Amino acid sequence: MANPPEMAKSVRFTANDVPFRLPKTTEVRRWIIQAIKAEGYSPDNLQYVWCSDSYLHEVNKQYLNHDTFTDVITFDYSDDNICIQGDIFISIDRVRENARMIRSRVRDELHRVMIHGALHLCGYRDKTSSEKSEMTEKEDYYLSLRDF
């Protein structure tokens, strides 16, 4: 099935400094849009950026003043409370390492991080233990809806 043009414009995937192509792009895009809509939002301009550990580490230091490695950083550019706009930077290196450490499939860990970033744009936080618990429950729920 062809990808409707508005769907491709609302959620995009680009590689920064790593040679990475997302498998099943159309299916993943639909899944993300379904999750965002289920949360009561509309994806307007959401970009996932694949990058290396070193690149995301520099982003983390420059914009968040955190001198640590991370798997995902989300920047929210939304102007209202309905349409989601933002960039979600994902370290492919960190996703692969995390998957190895927790004995998970890279695909599953990548999808978890992707939906994690989208949930941040939907207003979920993960600073406290209760927020982390709620975020994990939401991640697990949306991961269970994948049919690809």
C-alpha positions in Angstrom: 0.0 0.0 0.0 1.3 3.4 -0.9 2.3 5.9 1.8 -0.2 8.8 1.7 1.8 12.0 1.2 0.5 13.7 4.4 1.6 10.7 6.5 5.2 10.9 5.1 5.3 14.6 5.8 4.0 14.3 9.3 6.6 11.7 10.4 10.0 11.5 8.8 13.2 9.5 9.3 16.7 10.7 8.5 20.2 9.5 9.2 22.7 12.0 10.5 26.2 10.5 10.9 25.4 6.8 10.8 24.5 4.5 7.8 21.1 3.4 9.1 17.8 2.8 7.3 14.7 1.9 9.3 13.1 -1.4 8.2 9.4 -1.4 7.5 9.3 2.4 7.4 5.6 2.6 6.3 4.4 0.3 9.0 6.5 2.0 11.7 5.2 5.4 10.6 1.6 4.2 10.8 2.2 2.7 14.3 3.7 6.0 15.6 0.8 8.0 14.2 -1.7 5.6 15.7 -0.1 6.0 19.1 0.1 9.8 18.9 -3.6 9.9 17.8 -4.6 7.5 20.6 -3.0 10.0 23.1 -5.3 12.8 21.7 -2.7 14.5 19.5 -2.0 14.9 15.8 1.5 14.5 14.3 2.2 17.6 12.4 6.0 17.6 11.9 7.9 14.9 13.7 11.4 14.0 12.6 13.4 11.0 13.9 17.1 11.5 13.4 19.4 8.5 13.6 22.9 9.3 14.9 26.0 8.0 16.7 26.8 7.9 20.4 29.3 10.7 19.9 26.9 12.9 18.1 24.1 12.5 20.6 26.6 13.0 23.5 27.5 16.4 22.0 23.9 17.3 21.6 23.3 16.3 25.2 26.2 18.5 26.4 25.4 21.5 24.2 21.6 21.7 24.7 20.9 20.0 28.0 24.2 20.5 29.9 24.4 16.7 30.5 27.8 15.1 30.0 26.4 11.6 29.6 25.6 9.2 26.8 21.9 8.6 26.2 19.8 6.7 23.7 17.2 9.4 22.9 16.8 13.1 23.2 13.5 14.8 22.3 13.1 18.4 21.3 9.5 19.7 21.4 8.7 22.5 18.9 4.9 22.3 19.3 3.0 25.6 19.2 -0.3 24.3 20.6 -1.7 21.4 22.7 -2.9 19.4 19.7 -0.4 19.2 16.9 3.0 17.6 17.7 6.1 19.1 16.2 9.6 18.0 17.2 12.9 16.2 16.6 13.7 12.9 18.2 17.4 12.1 18.1 18.2 8.4 18.6 21.7 7.0 19.0 21.8 3.8 17.0 25.0 2.8 18.8 23.3 3.1 22.2 20.2 1.2 21.1 22.3 -1.7 19.8 24.3 -1.7 23.1 21.2 -1.5 25.2 19.6 -4.4 23.3 22.7 -6.5 23.8 22.8 -5.7 27.5 19.1 -6.5 28.2 19.1 -9.4 25.7 16.4 -7.9 23.5 16.1 -7.6 19.8 17.6 -4.4 18.4 14.3 -3.8 16.5 12.3 -4.0 19.8 14.7 -1.7 21.6 14.6 0.8 18.7 10.8 0.8 18.7 10.7 1.3 22.5 13.0 4.3 22.2 11.0 5.7 19.3 7.7 5.5 21.1 9.4 6.9 24.2 10.3 10.0 22.3 6.8 10.3 20.9 5.3 10.0 24.4 7.5 12.8 25.6 5.9 15.0 22.9 2.5 13.9 24.2 3.3 15.3 27.6 4.7 12.2 29.4 7.8 12.7 31.6 10.2 10.3 33.2 12.0 12.1 36.0 10.3 10.5 39.0 9.8 6.8 39.7 6.0 7.1 39.2 6.5 9.0 35.9 9.0 6.3 34.8 6.5 3.6 35.7 3.7 5.3 33.7 6.1 5.9 30.7 7.1 2.2 30.7 3.5 1.1 30.9 2.7 3.3 27.9 5.7 2.0 26.0 4.7 -1.6 26.7 1.1 -0.9 25.6 2.1 0.7 22.3 4.7 -2.0 21.6 2.0 -4.6 22.0 0.0 -3.0 19.3 2.6 -3.5 16.6 1.4 -5.9 13.9 4.5 -5.9 11.7 
